[in-house]
Amino acid sequence: MEPIVLTKDNFEEEVLKSDVPVLVDFWASWCGPCKMLSPIVEEVAKEAEGFKVGKVETDDEMDLAAQYGISSIPCLIVFDGGKEVKRSVGLIPKEQVLKLVK
């Protein structure tokens, strides 16, 4: 499955009310490390079992980025039961991305 494009309009429904954990990638189109992490996030999304993956474009969704204290990107946050349970900032390999959500 492709990552879900998350906005202020669908974040609550897709992430906070999700019955499975959600890995959320906060990113921006101008960010080099974000561009390197993006194919990893997409690969993880395609293989996702028992969780789902979403992406927040921080330039388009500044309020969401501010709400979750995003000061450096890429930033991966895992939400479970509507709450943040794990966070990782910066480029990480696929194995570490999977460890976040497992």
PAZA-831343 format. One record per residue (C-alpha): x, y, z; residue number from 1. Coordinates in nm, 3 decimals, padded with zeros to 5 digits. Layout:
<filos>
<filo px="X" py="Y" pz="Z" n="NUM"/>
...
</filos>
This chain:
<filos>
<filo px="00.000" py="00.000" pz="00.000" n="1"/>
<filo px="00.118" py="00.354" pz="-00.070" n="2"/>
<filo px="00.179" py="00.590" pz="00.223" n="3"/>
<filo px="-00.129" py="00.794" pz="00.312" n="4"/>
<filo px="-00.096" py="01.166" pz="00.242" n="5"/>
<filo px="-00.183" py="01.319" pz="00.577" n="6"/>
<filo px="-00.330" py="01.666" pz="00.623" n="7"/>
<filo px="-00.498" py="01.851" pz="00.908" n="8"/>
<filo px="-00.828" py="01.731" pz="00.756" n="9"/>
<filo px="-00.758" py="01.355" pz="00.776" n="10"/>
<filo px="-00.490" py="01.330" pz="01.050" n="11"/>
<filo px="-00.732" py="01.262" pz="01.334" n="12"/>
<filo px="-00.921" py="00.993" pz="01.143" n="13"/>
<filo px="-00.617" py="00.822" pz="00.984" n="14"/>
<filo px="-00.372" py="00.850" pz="01.276" n="15"/>
<filo px="-00.526" py="00.939" pz="01.610" n="16"/>
<filo px="-00.834" py="00.715" pz="01.567" n="17"/>
<filo px="-00.651" py="00.432" pz="01.388" n="18"/>
<filo px="-00.701" py="00.083" pz="01.527" n="19"/>
<filo px="-00.345" py="-00.009" pz="01.420" n="20"/>
<filo px="-00.014" py="00.171" pz="01.486" n="21"/>
<filo px="00.075" py="00.442" pz="01.233" n="22"/>
<filo px="00.424" py="00.541" pz="01.121" n="23"/>
<filo px="00.417" py="00.909" pz="01.021" n="24"/>
<filo px="00.696" py="01.063" pz="00.813" n="25"/>
<filo px="00.725" py="01.441" pz="00.856" n="26"/>
<filo px="00.919" py="01.564" pz="00.551" n="27"/>
<filo px="00.970" py="01.849" pz="00.302" n="28"/>
<filo px="01.039" py="01.846" pz="-00.071" n="29"/>
<filo px="01.356" py="02.060" pz="-00.036" n="30"/>
<filo px="01.513" py="01.834" pz="00.230" n="31"/>
<filo px="01.796" py="01.611" pz="00.103" n="32"/>
<filo px="01.779" py="01.349" pz="00.381" n="33"/>
<filo px="01.398" py="01.341" pz="00.339" n="34"/>
<filo px="01.443" py="01.255" pz="-00.029" n="35"/>
<filo px="01.679" py="00.972" pz="00.070" n="36"/>
<filo px="01.438" py="00.841" pz="00.335" n="37"/>
<filo px="01.130" py="00.861" pz="00.112" n="38"/>
<filo px="01.191" py="00.539" pz="-00.090" n="39"/>
<filo px="01.257" py="00.353" pz="00.237" n="40"/>
<filo px="00.928" py="00.479" pz="00.383" n="41"/>
<filo px="00.745" py="00.381" pz="00.063" n="42"/>
<filo px="00.900" py="00.033" pz="00.072" n="43"/>
<filo px="00.799" py="-00.009" pz="00.437" n="44"/>
<filo px="00.445" py="00.106" pz="00.349" n="45"/>
<filo px="00.417" py="-00.153" pz="00.072" n="46"/>
<filo px="00.527" py="-00.430" pz="00.311" n="47"/>
<filo px="00.327" py="-00.301" pz="00.611" n="48"/>
<filo px="00.139" py="-00.567" pz="00.805" n="49"/>
<filo px="-00.037" py="-00.471" pz="01.126" n="50"/>
<filo px="00.043" py="-00.101" pz="01.088" n="51"/>
<filo px="00.003" py="00.174" pz="00.831" n="52"/>
<filo px="00.226" py="00.450" pz="00.700" n="53"/>
<filo px="00.150" py="00.817" pz="00.638" n="54"/>
<filo px="00.342" py="01.125" pz="00.527" n="55"/>
<filo px="00.306" py="01.488" pz="00.633" n="56"/>
<filo px="00.456" py="01.754" pz="00.403" n="57"/>
<filo px="00.567" py="02.003" pz="00.668" n="58"/>
<filo px="00.558" py="02.306" pz="00.435" n="59"/>
<filo px="00.194" py="02.234" pz="00.350" n="60"/>
<filo px="00.095" py="02.131" pz="00.702" n="61"/>
<filo px="00.283" py="02.375" pz="00.926" n="62"/>
<filo px="00.018" py="02.355" pz="01.199" n="63"/>
<filo px="00.053" py="01.976" pz="01.226" n="64"/>
<filo px="00.432" py="02.006" pz="01.230" n="65"/>
<filo px="00.411" py="02.267" pz="01.505" n="66"/>
<filo px="00.157" py="02.062" pz="01.701" n="67"/>
<filo px="00.404" py="01.772" pz="01.718" n="68"/>
<filo px="00.712" py="01.986" pz="01.780" n="69"/>
<filo px="00.883" py="01.906" pz="01.452" n="70"/>
<filo px="01.202" py="02.112" pz="01.446" n="71"/>
<filo px="01.422" py="01.882" pz="01.234" n="72"/>
<filo px="01.328" py="01.665" pz="00.941" n="73"/>
<filo px="01.297" py="01.394" pz="00.838" n="74"/>
<filo px="01.115" py="01.298" pz="01.155" n="75"/>
<filo px="00.941" py="00.964" pz="01.194" n="76"/>
<filo px="00.680" py="00.932" pz="01.468" n="77"/>
<filo px="00.492" py="00.615" pz="01.558" n="78"/>
<filo px="00.143" py="00.667" pz="01.694" n="79"/>
<filo px="-00.040" py="00.387" pz="01.873" n="80"/>
<filo px="-00.381" py="00.432" pz="02.028" n="81"/>
<filo px="-00.373" py="00.798" pz="01.926" n="82"/>
<filo px="-00.054" py="00.872" pz="02.121" n="83"/>
<filo px="00.308" py="00.919" pz="02.018" n="84"/>
<filo px="00.504" py="00.614" pz="02.130" n="85"/>
<filo px="00.834" py="00.650" pz="01.940" n="86"/>
<filo px="01.023" py="00.917" pz="01.747" n="87"/>
<filo px="01.331" py="00.920" pz="01.526" n="88"/>
<filo px="01.492" py="01.226" pz="01.369" n="89"/>
<filo px="01.720" py="01.207" pz="01.067" n="90"/>
<filo px="01.796" py="00.953" pz="00.798" n="91"/>
<filo px="01.791" py="00.593" pz="00.922" n="92"/>
<filo px="01.818" py="00.260" pz="00.738" n="93"/>
<filo px="01.512" py="00.043" pz="00.666" n="94"/>
<filo px="01.593" py="-00.198" pz="00.952" n="95"/>
<filo px="01.570" py="00.088" pz="01.204" n="96"/>
<filo px="01.246" py="00.215" pz="01.049" n="97"/>
<filo px="01.097" py="-00.133" pz="01.090" n="98"/>
<filo px="01.222" py="-00.152" pz="01.450" n="99"/>
<filo px="01.032" py="00.167" pz="01.526" n="100"/>
<filo px="00.698" py="00.015" pz="01.430" n="101"/>
<filo px="00.751" py="-00.341" pz="01.555" n="102"/>
</filos>
